Amino acid sequence: QATAAITVTSWTEKALAADSVADAETEVPMKTFVDNAKPSLFSIDIPKRFFAIRRSSKGDLPDEKTGKGRRGGTIFTAGDMSKAEVIAVERFPTRALLEDEGIDASGDLSTFSAIGEPVAVANLLLRRREKDKPGTQNIAVLVGDSVDLSPDGRTLTFSLKQQINVEKPELLMETMGVSELYRTTVAKATLTSNDGQLLVVFASALDQDFAGPDGVALNKSVNSFTAIDQSAGN
């Protein structure tokens, strides 16, 4: 009886150890990017294999008053184009989010709670992002039950789902085993920079990649995203 117990225990420990090794092998290595602009606006962990571009030329940066620029409100992009995985950081005035929709922005804008209902605010962020997209891509849809507001009302997280246009679904079925493609995006918006600007990070991948270790890594990126307080200067 004792021998059997020892055998079972040993087998279980080996199985758990094997699972741990497998998890370590599939875990996506990460690196930390700290904004090198002046002033420094954010930090974020991204997969090591991702390229990273911090917009710095005046023409590429969004206007401080309107949040609009040659590349929309985007100030940072990272990704792996071979897998169509992208992380983007956008920055624009909180007032602009409302005024562009014809909404009065004269009240308290220091928390999302003061701005409006969380789902409504997430939809405003989605609409702003869709306006900046080039081409005729399908519109992303907010996943309603994904919207979450932090206890202090200053951080809003949510996710989006978008169907990708496929010209030859039969060829897609032959090569990838699916006839439709969808993209999942996880996002976090924050008001913690204390400078009247909204910072939003979007991280996305095709569903088949998001369902694996890459999705875990992208969620880590969004969770790690931190706006640097600008109220005291840096």
DORO-84068 format. One record per residue: residue number from 0; chain; x negated, y, z of N, C-alpha, C in turn. Coordinates in Angstrom, 2 decimals. Layout:
<atoms>
NUM	A	X	Y	Z	X	Y	Z	X	Y	Z .
...
</atoms>
This chain:
<atoms>
0	A	-0.83	-1.20	0.00	0.00	0.00	0.00	-0.87	1.24	0.00 .
1	A	-1.88	1.26	0.87	-2.78	2.41	0.97	-3.52	2.62	-0.34 .
2	A	-3.96	1.49	-0.95	-4.69	1.57	-2.21	-3.83	2.19	-3.30 .
3	A	-2.55	1.77	-3.34	-1.63	2.31	-4.34	-1.44	3.80	-4.15 .
4	A	-1.32	4.22	-2.91	-1.14	5.64	-2.61	-2.35	6.44	-3.07 .
5	A	-3.54	5.89	-2.80	-4.77	6.58	-3.22	-4.84	6.68	-4.74 .
6	A	-4.44	5.59	-5.42	-4.46	5.57	-6.88	-3.53	6.61	-7.46 .
7	A	-2.30	6.68	-6.94	-1.32	7.64	-7.42	-1.80	9.07	-7.18 .
8	A	-2.34	9.31	-5.99	-2.84	10.64	-5.66	-3.97	11.05	-6.60 .
9	A	-4.90	10.10	-6.84	-6.03	10.39	-7.72	-5.57	10.72	-9.12 .
10	A	-4.57	9.94	-9.61	-4.05	10.18	-10.96	-3.39	11.55	-11.05 .
11	A	-2.62	11.91	-10.03	-1.93	13.20	-10.01	-2.93	14.35	-10.02 .
12	A	-3.98	14.22	-9.20	-4.99	15.27	-9.14	-5.68	15.44	-10.49 .
13	A	-5.98	14.30	-11.16	-6.63	14.37	-12.47	-5.71	15.04	-13.49 .
14	A	-4.40	14.71	-13.42	-3.44	15.29	-14.37	-3.34	16.79	-14.17 .
15	A	-3.28	17.22	-12.91	-3.20	18.65	-12.61	-4.46	19.37	-13.06 .
16	A	-5.61	18.72	-12.86	-6.89	19.31	-13.27	-6.93	19.46	-14.79 .
17	A	-6.41	18.43	-15.50	-6.39	18.47	-16.96	-5.49	19.60	-17.44 .
18	A	-4.34	19.78	-16.78	-3.43	20.86	-17.14	-4.09	22.22	-16.92 .
19	A	-4.84	22.32	-15.83	-5.51	23.58	-15.51	-6.55	23.92	-16.57 .
20	A	-7.29	22.90	-17.02	-8.29	23.10	-18.07	-7.62	23.51	-19.36 .
21	A	-6.49	22.85	-19.68	-5.75	23.18	-20.90	-5.26	24.61	-20.86 .
22	A	-4.73	25.04	-19.69	-4.26	26.42	-19.55	-5.40	27.41	-19.74 .
23	A	-6.57	27.08	-19.18	-7.73	27.96	-19.29	-8.18	28.08	-20.74 .
24	A	-8.08	26.95	-21.48	-8.52	26.95	-22.87	-7.58	27.75	-23.76 .
25	A	-6.26	27.76	-23.42	-5.30	28.46	-24.25	-5.07	29.90	-23.81 .
26	A	-5.56	30.26	-22.62	-5.38	31.63	-22.15	-6.17	32.59	-23.02 .
27	A	-5.53	33.68	-23.40	-6.16	34.66	-24.28	-7.09	35.57	-23.48 .
28	A	-8.39	35.62	-23.81	-9.33	36.51	-23.10	-8.92	37.97	-23.29 .
29	A	-9.03	38.76	-22.23	-8.61	40.16	-22.27	-9.80	41.10	-22.03 .
30	A	-9.64	42.35	-22.42	-10.61	43.41	-22.14	-9.83	44.66	-21.75 .
31	A	-10.48	45.53	-20.99	-9.83	46.76	-20.53	-10.25	47.93	-21.39 .
32	A	-9.26	48.67	-21.88	-9.53	49.90	-22.64	-9.11	51.08	-21.77 .
33	A	-10.08	51.93	-21.45	-9.79	53.16	-20.71	-9.91	54.31	-21.71 .
34	A	-8.86	55.08	-21.84	-8.82	56.17	-22.80	-10.07	57.05	-22.69 .
35	A	-10.77	57.20	-23.83	-12.02	57.96	-23.82	-11.84	59.38	-24.34 .
36	A	-10.59	59.79	-24.51	-10.34	61.16	-24.95	-10.42	62.11	-23.76 .
37	A	-10.43	63.41	-24.05	-10.42	64.41	-22.98	-9.21	65.30	-23.19 .
38	A	-8.23	65.24	-22.27	-8.24	64.44	-21.04	-7.94	62.97	-21.30 .
39	A	-8.36	62.12	-20.38	-8.08	60.69	-20.47	-6.63	60.46	-20.03 .
40	A	-5.84	59.78	-20.88	-4.40	59.71	-20.64	-3.89	58.37	-20.12 .
41	A	-4.63	57.27	-20.37	-4.10	55.96	-20.00	-5.20	54.91	-19.96 .
42	A	-4.85	53.76	-19.40	-5.70	52.57	-19.48	-4.79	51.38	-19.77 .
43	A	-5.37	50.35	-20.40	-4.58	49.18	-20.77	-5.50	47.99	-21.00 .
44	A	-5.04	46.80	-20.66	-5.76	45.56	-20.98	-5.22	45.03	-22.29 .
45	A	-6.11	44.67	-23.21	-5.71	44.13	-24.51	-6.52	42.87	-24.80 .
46	A	-6.02	41.98	-25.66	-6.80	40.80	-26.04	-8.17	41.19	-26.61 .
47	A	-9.20	40.46	-26.24	-10.56	40.78	-26.67	-10.71	40.82	-28.18 .
48	A	-9.96	39.98	-28.88	-10.12	39.91	-30.34	-9.46	41.08	-31.07 .
49	A	-8.66	41.88	-30.36	-7.96	42.99	-31.00	-8.90	44.13	-31.36 .
50	A	-8.70	44.73	-32.54	-9.34	46.00	-32.84	-8.63	47.07	-31.99 .
51	A	-9.27	48.20	-31.77	-8.65	49.28	-31.01	-9.01	50.62	-31.63 .
52	A	-8.01	51.46	-31.88	-8.23	52.78	-32.47	-7.52	53.83	-31.62 .
53	A	-8.29	54.77	-31.10	-7.73	55.90	-30.36	-7.75	57.11	-31.29 .
54	A	-6.57	57.59	-31.66	-6.49	58.76	-32.54	-7.13	59.97	-31.85 .
55	A	-7.95	60.69	-32.58	-8.64	61.83	-31.98	-8.62	63.09	-32.83 .
56	A	-8.55	62.94	-34.15	-8.54	64.13	-35.01	-7.22	64.87	-34.87 .
57	A	-7.27	66.18	-34.95	-6.11	67.01	-34.70	-4.92	66.63	-35.58 .
58	A	-5.17	66.32	-36.84	-4.09	65.96	-37.75	-3.39	64.67	-37.41 .
59	A	-4.09	63.78	-36.71	-3.52	62.48	-36.35	-2.74	62.50	-35.05 .
60	A	-2.98	63.51	-34.22	-2.34	63.54	-32.90	-0.98	64.23	-32.97 .
61	A	-0.03	63.77	-32.16	1.28	64.41	-32.13	1.22	65.80	-31.52 .
62	A	2.06	66.69	-31.99	2.13	68.04	-31.46	2.57	68.01	-30.00 .
63	A	1.93	68.80	-29.16	2.23	68.81	-27.73	3.66	69.24	-27.44 .
64	A	4.25	70.06	-28.31	5.59	70.59	-28.06	6.69	69.74	-28.69 .
65	A	6.39	69.14	-29.85	7.43	68.37	-30.56	7.21	66.86	-30.49 .
66	A	5.96	66.45	-30.24	5.66	65.03	-30.21	5.57	64.42	-31.60 .
67	A	5.58	65.27	-32.64	5.56	64.76	-34.01	4.19	65.02	-34.63 .
68	A	3.78	64.10	-35.47	2.49	64.22	-36.14	2.48	63.37	-37.38 .
69	A	1.32	63.31	-38.02	1.19	62.54	-39.25	1.49	61.06	-39.02 .
70	A	1.21	60.60	-37.80	1.46	59.20	-37.45	2.55	59.09	-36.38 .
71	A	3.52	59.99	-36.46	4.57	59.99	-35.45	4.01	60.42	-34.11 .
72	A	4.38	59.71	-33.07	3.86	60.04	-31.74	2.73	59.13	-31.31 .
73	A	2.21	58.31	-32.22	1.20	57.30	-31.87	-0.16	57.92	-31.60 .
74	A	-0.75	57.57	-30.46	-2.11	58.04	-30.13	-3.10	56.89	-30.03 .
75	A	-2.61	55.65	-29.97	-3.50	54.50	-29.82	-2.86	53.29	-30.50 .
76	A	-3.70	52.53	-31.21	-3.24	51.30	-31.85	-4.27	50.21	-31.65 .
77	A	-3.81	49.01	-31.34	-4.68	47.84	-31.23	-3.95	46.66	-31.85 .
78	A	-4.70	45.67	-32.31	-4.00	44.53	-32.88	-4.87	43.52	-33.57 .
79	A	-4.20	42.53	-34.13	-4.81	41.46	-34.91	-3.97	41.34	-36.17 .
80	A	-4.42	41.94	-37.26	-3.63	41.97	-38.47	-3.43	40.60	-39.10 .
81	A	-4.36	39.67	-38.83	-4.22	38.33	-39.40	-2.99	37.61	-38.83 .
82	A	-2.54	38.04	-37.65	-1.37	37.42	-37.02	-0.22	38.43	-36.86 .
83	A	-0.36	39.60	-37.43	0.67	40.64	-37.36	1.06	40.97	-35.92 .
84	A	0.04	41.02	-35.04	0.26	41.38	-33.64	-0.25	42.79	-33.41 .
85	A	0.58	43.64	-32.81	0.24	45.05	-32.69	0.62	45.59	-31.31 .
86	A	-0.26	46.43	-30.78	0.04	47.21	-29.57	-0.10	48.67	-29.95 .
87	A	0.90	49.48	-29.60	0.85	50.91	-29.91	1.25	51.72	-28.69 .
88	A	0.55	52.82	-28.49	0.89	53.76	-27.41	1.36	55.05	-28.06 .
89	A	2.54	55.52	-27.65	3.09	56.77	-28.17	3.20	57.79	-27.04 .
90	A	3.07	59.07	-27.41	3.16	60.15	-26.43	3.95	61.31	-27.03 .
91	A	4.90	61.81	-26.30	5.70	62.94	-26.77	6.39	63.60	-25.58 .
92	A	6.81	64.87	-25.72	7.46	65.56	-24.62	8.78	64.89	-24.24 .
93	A	9.03	64.78	-22.96	10.29	64.19	-22.51	11.47	64.98	-23.05 .
94	A	11.33	66.29	-23.12	12.40	67.15	-23.64	12.75	66.77	-25.07 .
95	A	11.72	66.45	-25.88	11.93	66.15	-27.29	12.79	64.90	-27.47 .
96	A	12.65	63.95	-26.57	13.45	62.72	-26.66	14.94	63.06	-26.65 .
97	A	15.32	64.03	-25.84	16.71	64.44	-25.72	17.10	65.45	-26.79 .
98	A	16.29	66.46	-26.98	16.63	67.54	-27.92	16.77	67.03	-29.35 .
99	A	15.96	66.06	-29.73	16.05	65.50	-31.08	17.38	64.78	-31.31 .
100	A	18.05	64.43	-30.22	19.35	63.76	-30.30	20.51	64.74	-30.02 .
101	A	20.14	66.04	-29.90	21.16	67.03	-29.64	21.66	67.03	-28.21 .
102	A	20.84	66.53	-27.28	21.22	66.44	-25.88	20.53	67.55	-25.08 .
103	A	21.26	68.19	-24.20	20.70	69.27	-23.38	19.57	68.72	-22.50 .
104	A	18.43	69.41	-22.52	17.25	68.95	-21.77	16.85	69.95	-20.69 .
105	A	17.81	70.69	-20.17	17.48	71.74	-19.22	17.44	71.27	-17.77 .
106	A	17.90	70.05	-17.50	17.95	69.57	-16.13	16.67	68.90	-15.67 .
107	A	16.78	68.12	-14.61	15.66	67.38	-14.04	15.27	66.24	-14.98 .
108	A	14.01	66.23	-15.41	13.52	65.19	-16.33	12.37	64.40	-15.71 .
109	A	12.26	64.44	-14.39	11.12	63.81	-13.73	11.28	62.31	-13.55 .
110	A	12.52	61.80	-13.68	12.77	60.36	-13.58	13.74	59.93	-14.67 .
111	A	13.69	58.66	-15.03	14.64	58.14	-16.00	16.05	58.13	-15.40 .
112	A	16.13	57.98	-14.09	17.42	58.00	-13.41	18.12	59.33	-13.64 .
113	A	17.34	60.42	-13.64	17.91	61.76	-13.85	18.27	61.98	-15.32 .
114	A	17.52	61.35	-16.22	17.75	61.55	-17.65	19.03	60.87	-18.11 .
115	A	19.29	59.65	-17.63	20.49	58.94	-18.05	20.48	57.48	-17.63 .
116	A	21.50	56.75	-18.08	21.56	55.32	-17.80	20.38	54.62	-18.47 .
117	A	19.76	53.64	-17.79	18.58	52.97	-18.35	18.77	52.42	-19.76 .
118	A	19.90	51.77	-20.04	20.13	51.20	-21.37	20.23	52.32	-22.41 .
119	A	20.89	53.42	-22.04	21.02	54.56	-22.96	19.66	55.17	-23.26 .
120	A	18.81	55.31	-22.24	17.47	55.87	-22.45	16.64	54.93	-23.32 .
121	A	16.73	53.63	-23.07	15.99	52.66	-23.90	16.42	52.76	-25.35 .
122	A	17.70	52.97	-25.59	18.19	53.13	-26.97	17.67	54.41	-27.60 .
123	A	17.54	55.48	-26.81	16.96	56.72	-27.33	15.51	56.49	-27.76 .
124	A	14.76	55.76	-26.93	13.36	55.45	-27.26	13.28	54.59	-28.51 .
125	A	14.20	53.64	-28.64	14.24	52.77	-29.82	14.52	53.60	-31.07 .
126	A	15.52	54.49	-31.00	15.88	55.29	-32.18	14.73	56.19	-32.61 .
127	A	14.04	56.77	-31.62	12.89	57.62	-31.95	11.82	56.82	-32.66 .
128	A	11.56	55.62	-32.17	10.54	54.76	-32.77	10.93	54.36	-34.20 .
129	A	12.20	54.04	-34.41	12.66	53.62	-35.73	12.53	54.75	-36.75 .
130	A	12.72	56.00	-36.31	12.60	57.14	-37.23	11.18	57.26	-37.77 .
131	A	10.21	56.87	-36.96	8.80	57.00	-37.37	8.32	55.86	-38.25 .
132	A	9.15	54.82	-38.40	8.72	53.65	-39.17	8.81	53.93	-40.67 .
133	A	7.79	53.52	-41.43	7.84	53.69	-42.88	8.64	52.57	-43.54 .
134	A	9.08	52.82	-44.78	9.71	51.75	-45.55	11.14	51.45	-45.16 .
135	A	11.60	50.28	-45.57	13.00	49.89	-45.37	13.09	48.61	-44.54 .
136	A	12.35	48.54	-43.47	12.39	47.37	-42.61	13.74	47.29	-41.90 .
137	A	14.11	46.08	-41.49	15.33	45.92	-40.70	15.16	46.65	-39.37 .
138	A	16.25	47.19	-38.87	16.21	47.93	-37.62	16.09	46.96	-36.45 .
139	A	15.22	47.31	-35.51	15.08	46.50	-34.29	16.31	46.72	-33.40 .
140	A	16.63	45.72	-32.60	17.80	45.78	-31.71	17.34	45.63	-30.27 .
141	A	17.88	46.44	-29.40	17.56	46.35	-27.98	18.15	45.09	-27.38 .
142	A	17.34	44.35	-26.63	17.84	43.18	-25.89	18.39	43.73	-24.56 .
143	A	19.71	43.81	-24.48	20.37	44.52	-23.39	19.98	44.11	-21.99 .
144	A	19.89	42.79	-21.76	19.59	42.33	-20.40	18.10	42.41	-20.06 .
145	A	17.29	42.96	-20.98	15.85	43.09	-20.72	15.51	44.42	-20.05 .
146	A	16.44	45.36	-20.04	16.17	46.70	-19.52	16.03	46.67	-18.00 .
147	A	14.93	47.24	-17.52	14.68	47.24	-16.07	14.04	48.57	-15.66 .
148	A	14.57	49.15	-14.61	14.08	50.43	-14.10	13.37	50.22	-12.78 .
149	A	12.19	50.80	-12.63	11.43	50.66	-11.39	12.16	51.35	-10.24 .
150	A	11.89	50.95	-9.00	12.57	51.55	-7.84	12.43	53.07	-7.77 .
151	A	11.28	53.61	-8.22	11.11	55.07	-8.15	11.71	55.79	-9.36 .
152	A	12.28	55.02	-10.31	12.95	55.61	-11.46	12.04	56.20	-12.51 .
153	A	10.73	55.93	-12.43	9.78	56.57	-13.34	9.17	55.63	-14.38 .
154	A	9.51	54.36	-14.31	9.01	53.39	-15.29	10.17	52.54	-15.80 .
155	A	10.29	52.46	-17.10	11.38	51.72	-17.74	10.78	50.65	-18.66 .
156	A	11.19	49.42	-18.48	10.72	48.33	-19.35	11.90	47.72	-20.10 .
157	A	11.62	47.24	-21.31	12.68	46.64	-22.12	12.04	45.86	-23.27 .
158	A	12.85	45.11	-23.99	12.33	44.36	-25.15	13.27	44.53	-26.34 .
159	A	12.70	44.31	-27.52	13.42	44.49	-28.78	13.31	43.22	-29.62 .
160	A	14.27	43.05	-30.51	14.24	41.92	-31.44	14.50	42.47	-32.84 .
161	A	13.71	42.00	-33.80	13.85	42.49	-35.17	13.72	41.34	-36.16 .
162	A	14.65	41.25	-37.09	14.53	40.25	-38.15	13.66	40.82	-39.27 .
163	A	12.73	39.99	-39.75	11.81	40.41	-40.81	12.36	39.98	-42.17 .
164	A	12.32	40.89	-43.13	12.77	40.55	-44.48	11.87	39.48	-45.09 .
165	A	12.47	38.44	-45.62	11.73	37.34	-46.26	12.21	37.20	-47.70 .
166	A	11.30	37.39	-48.66	11.68	37.33	-50.06	11.91	35.90	-50.54 .
167	A	11.11	34.96	-50.04	11.22	33.56	-50.49	11.34	32.64	-49.27 .
168	A	12.56	32.51	-48.72	12.74	31.67	-47.53	12.36	30.21	-47.75 .
169	A	12.52	29.72	-48.98	12.19	28.31	-49.25	10.67	28.10	-49.13 .
170	A	9.88	29.08	-49.57	8.43	28.99	-49.46	8.02	29.09	-47.99 .
171	A	8.70	29.94	-47.26	8.43	30.09	-45.82	8.69	28.78	-45.09 .
172	A	9.76	28.09	-45.49	10.09	26.80	-44.87	9.00	25.78	-45.15 .
173	A	8.45	25.80	-46.35	7.40	24.85	-46.71	6.11	25.11	-45.93 .
174	A	5.77	26.38	-45.75	4.49	26.72	-45.13	4.54	26.82	-43.61 .
175	A	5.69	27.28	-43.07	5.77	27.53	-41.64	6.87	26.73	-40.93 .
176	A	7.70	26.06	-41.70	8.75	25.25	-41.08	9.96	26.04	-40.61 .
177	A	10.05	27.31	-41.01	11.21	28.14	-40.65	11.66	28.90	-41.90 .
178	A	12.94	29.26	-41.94	13.47	30.00	-43.09	13.70	31.47	-42.75 .
179	A	13.58	31.81	-41.47	13.76	33.20	-41.03	12.61	33.60	-40.12 .
180	A	12.28	34.89	-40.15	11.23	35.40	-39.28	11.79	36.50	-38.38 .
181	A	11.42	36.43	-37.11	11.84	37.46	-36.16	10.60	37.96	-35.42 .
182	A	10.66	39.23	-35.02	9.59	39.85	-34.25	10.14	40.26	-32.89 .
183	A	9.39	39.92	-31.84	9.74	40.34	-30.49	8.79	41.45	-30.05 .
184	A	9.34	42.48	-29.45	8.55	43.59	-28.94	8.87	43.81	-27.46 .
185	A	7.84	43.90	-26.65	8.02	44.27	-25.23	7.48	45.68	-25.06 .
186	A	8.15	46.47	-24.22	7.79	47.88	-24.11	7.87	48.38	-22.68 .
187	A	7.09	49.42	-22.41	7.15	50.09	-21.11	7.00	51.58	-21.33 .
188	A	7.94	52.35	-20.80	7.88	53.81	-20.86	7.64	54.33	-19.45 .
189	A	6.80	55.37	-19.35	6.48	55.88	-18.02	6.42	57.41	-18.00 .
190	A	6.86	57.96	-16.87	6.83	59.40	-16.64	5.77	59.78	-15.61 .
191	A	4.87	58.86	-15.33	3.93	59.04	-14.22	2.71	59.89	-14.56 .
192	A	2.65	60.44	-15.77	1.51	61.32	-16.11	1.72	62.72	-15.53 .
193	A	2.95	63.05	-15.13	3.24	64.34	-14.46	2.83	65.56	-15.27 .
194	A	3.02	65.48	-16.59	2.68	66.63	-17.44	3.80	66.96	-18.43 .
195	A	5.00	66.43	-18.15	6.12	66.68	-19.04	6.12	65.81	-20.29 .
196	A	5.18	64.87	-20.37	5.06	63.99	-21.52	5.47	62.56	-21.15 .
197	A	6.07	61.90	-22.11	6.44	60.50	-21.96	5.37	59.65	-22.64 .
198	A	4.92	58.61	-21.97	4.01	57.64	-22.58	4.75	56.31	-22.70 .
199	A	4.70	55.73	-23.89	5.38	54.46	-24.14	4.43	53.50	-24.83 .
200	A	4.35	52.27	-24.33	3.55	51.24	-24.99	4.49	50.19	-25.57 .
201	A	4.22	49.79	-26.80	4.97	48.74	-27.49	3.99	47.64	-27.88 .
202	A	4.32	46.38	-27.58	3.47	45.24	-27.97	4.35	44.21	-28.67 .
203	A	3.96	43.80	-29.87	4.84	42.93	-30.64	4.10	41.82	-31.37 .
204	A	4.84	40.75	-31.65	4.32	39.61	-32.41	5.49	38.86	-33.02 .
205	A	5.20	38.06	-34.03	6.23	37.18	-34.57	6.63	36.18	-33.50 .
206	A	7.89	35.77	-33.53	8.41	34.92	-32.45	7.60	33.65	-32.23 .
207	A	7.15	33.02	-33.33	6.42	31.76	-33.17	5.10	31.96	-32.44 .
208	A	4.50	33.16	-32.55	3.28	33.47	-31.82	3.60	33.98	-30.41 .
209	A	4.68	34.74	-30.31	5.05	35.30	-29.02	5.44	34.21	-28.02 .
210	A	5.91	33.08	-28.54	6.34	31.98	-27.67	5.18	31.25	-27.00 .
211	A	3.94	31.52	-27.45	2.77	30.84	-26.90	1.90	31.76	-26.07 .
212	A	0.62	31.44	-25.97	-0.33	32.24	-25.17	-0.41	33.71	-25.60 .
213	A	-0.20	33.97	-26.89	-0.27	35.36	-27.35	0.82	36.21	-26.72 .
214	A	2.00	35.61	-26.54	3.09	36.33	-25.90	2.77	36.65	-24.45 .
215	A	2.14	35.70	-23.78	1.71	35.92	-22.38	0.73	37.08	-22.33 .
216	A	-0.22	37.10	-23.29	-1.23	38.16	-23.32	-0.59	39.52	-23.59 .
217	A	0.37	39.57	-24.50	1.02	40.85	-24.82	1.82	41.37	-23.63 .
218	A	2.45	40.46	-22.90	3.15	40.88	-21.68	2.16	41.41	-20.65 .
219	A	1.00	40.77	-20.56	-0.04	41.26	-19.65	-0.48	42.68	-20.04 .
220	A	-0.60	42.91	-21.33	-1.00	44.23	-21.81	0.01	45.29	-21.37 .
221	A	1.26	45.01	-21.60	2.31	45.97	-21.23	2.35	46.18	-19.73 .
222	A	2.25	45.11	-18.98	2.27	45.23	-17.51	1.07	46.03	-16.99 .
223	A	-0.07	45.91	-17.68	-1.29	46.59	-17.22	-1.31	48.07	-17.58 .
224	A	-0.48	48.47	-18.52	-0.52	49.84	-19.04	-0.27	50.84	-17.91 .
225	A	-1.20	51.79	-17.76	-1.11	52.77	-16.68	-1.37	54.17	-17.23 .
226	A	-0.44	55.07	-16.97	-0.64	56.48	-17.35	-1.47	57.15	-16.27 .
227	A	-2.42	57.98	-16.69	-3.28	58.68	-15.75	-2.64	60.03	-15.37 .
228	A	-2.52	60.28	-14.09	-1.90	61.50	-13.58	-2.67	62.73	-14.08 .
229	A	-1.95	63.62	-14.77	-2.58	64.80	-15.35	-2.38	66.06	-14.49 .
230	A	-1.61	65.92	-13.40	-1.25	67.11	-12.62	-2.45	67.79	-11.97 .
231	A	-3.49	67.00	-11.66	-4.68	67.56	-11.02	-5.84	67.74	-11.99 .
232	A	-5.60	67.36	-13.27	-6.67	67.41	-14.27	-7.59	66.22	-14.09 .
233	A	-8.34	65.85	-15.14	-9.28	64.73	-15.05	-10.39	64.90	-16.07 .
</atoms>
